Amino acid sequence: MGIGTGANSPVPGSVLEGNVLTSAELKRRGIAAIEQALEHGPVRLIKRNQAAGVVLSEQHYRQLKLQASRAPAAEPATLPWLLSLPPAPNQRSNAAIDAELAAERHW
């Protein structure tokens, strides 16, 4: 196998689809193989027919880091949000809640 790009790539949907570099090719050609493959975008590294990693150009890596730094903050998880709410002004007992639910559902 070796570097695969576009039409040279194996069956669509396979691990080897796209711009790939096998461990055997990397051992044989060294950094030159990575440099050549990077001309076509990010390079998927394959070891024993399994995805092993991805190599990005420095420019692509910096773009991803910049996008990540500009991404909106994640929404708070539900439990911390619920725990941060103030207590209800009219706290009811479990028995009162059960009675209201039973009345609503006609149990």
C-alpha positions as CSV (number, residue, x, y, z in Angstrom):
1,M,0.0,0.0,0.0
2,G,1.2,3.5,0.3
3,I,-0.1,7.0,-0.1
4,G,-3.7,7.1,-1.2
5,T,-5.5,10.2,-2.4
6,G,-8.8,10.5,-4.0
7,A,-9.1,8.0,-7.0
8,N,-6.1,6.0,-5.7
9,S,-7.8,5.3,-2.4
10,P,-9.2,1.9,-1.5
11,V,-12.9,1.0,-1.3
12,P,-15.0,4.0,0.0
13,G,-15.8,3.7,3.7
14,S,-12.7,1.6,4.4
15,V,-10.1,2.7,7.0
16,L,-7.8,3.4,4.1
17,E,-10.1,5.9,2.3
18,G,-8.6,9.3,1.5
19,N,-5.1,10.7,2.0
20,V,-3.3,7.8,3.9
21,L,0.2,6.7,4.7
22,T,0.9,3.2,5.9
23,S,3.5,2.5,8.6
24,A,5.5,0.4,6.0
25,E,5.6,3.4,3.6
26,L,6.6,5.7,6.4
27,K,9.5,3.4,7.5
28,R,10.6,3.1,3.9
29,R,10.5,6.8,2.9
30,G,10.6,8.7,6.2
31,I,9.6,12.3,6.5
32,A,9.5,12.8,2.8
33,A,6.5,10.6,2.6
34,I,4.7,12.7,5.1
35,E,5.7,16.0,3.4
36,Q,4.4,14.7,0.0
37,A,1.1,13.4,1.5
38,L,0.6,16.7,3.4
39,E,0.4,18.5,0.0
40,H,-3.1,16.9,-0.3
41,G,-4.3,17.8,3.2
42,P,-4.3,15.9,6.5
43,V,-2.7,12.5,6.4
44,R,-4.2,9.4,8.1
45,L,-1.6,7.0,9.4
46,I,-2.4,3.4,9.1
47,K,-0.7,0.6,11.1
48,R,-1.7,-3.1,10.6
49,N,-4.7,-2.0,8.5
50,Q,-6.0,0.1,11.4
51,A,-6.2,3.9,11.8
52,A,-3.3,4.9,14.0
53,G,-3.3,8.7,13.9
54,V,-3.5,11.8,11.8
55,V,-0.8,14.2,10.7
56,L,-1.7,17.9,10.1
57,S,0.3,20.7,8.6
58,E,1.3,23.4,11.0
59,Q,-1.0,25.8,9.3
60,H,-4.0,23.4,9.5
61,Y,-3.2,22.7,13.2
62,R,-3.1,26.4,14.0
63,Q,-6.4,27.0,12.2
64,L,-8.1,24.2,14.2
65,K,-6.7,25.6,17.5
66,L,-8.0,29.1,16.5
67,Q,-11.5,27.7,15.7
68,A,-11.5,25.8,19.0
69,S,-10.6,29.0,20.9
70,R,-13.5,30.9,19.2
71,A,-16.1,28.1,19.8
72,P,-18.9,29.0,22.1
73,A,-18.6,27.7,25.7
74,A,-20.5,24.5,26.3
75,E,-23.8,24.7,28.0
76,P,-23.8,23.7,31.7
77,A,-24.8,20.1,32.4
78,T,-28.3,19.6,33.7
79,L,-27.4,18.5,37.3
80,P,-25.1,21.5,38.1
81,W,-27.7,23.8,36.6
82,L,-30.5,22.4,38.7
83,L,-28.4,22.5,41.8
84,S,-27.6,26.1,41.1
85,L,-31.3,27.2,41.1
86,P,-32.6,28.9,44.3
87,P,-35.0,26.8,46.4
88,A,-38.7,27.0,45.5
89,P,-40.5,29.7,47.5
90,N,-43.4,27.4,48.5
91,Q,-41.7,24.2,49.5
92,R,-44.2,21.3,49.7
93,S,-43.9,18.0,51.5
94,N,-43.7,14.7,49.6
95,A,-47.1,13.8,50.8
96,A,-48.6,17.0,49.4
97,I,-46.9,16.4,46.1
98,D,-48.2,12.8,46.0
99,A,-51.7,14.0,46.8
100,E,-51.7,16.6,44.0
101,L,-50.4,14.0,41.5
102,A,-53.0,11.5,42.6
103,A,-55.8,14.1,42.2
104,E,-54.5,15.0,38.7
105,R,-54.3,11.4,37.5
106,H,-57.5,10.2,39.3
107,W,-55.7,7.2,40.9
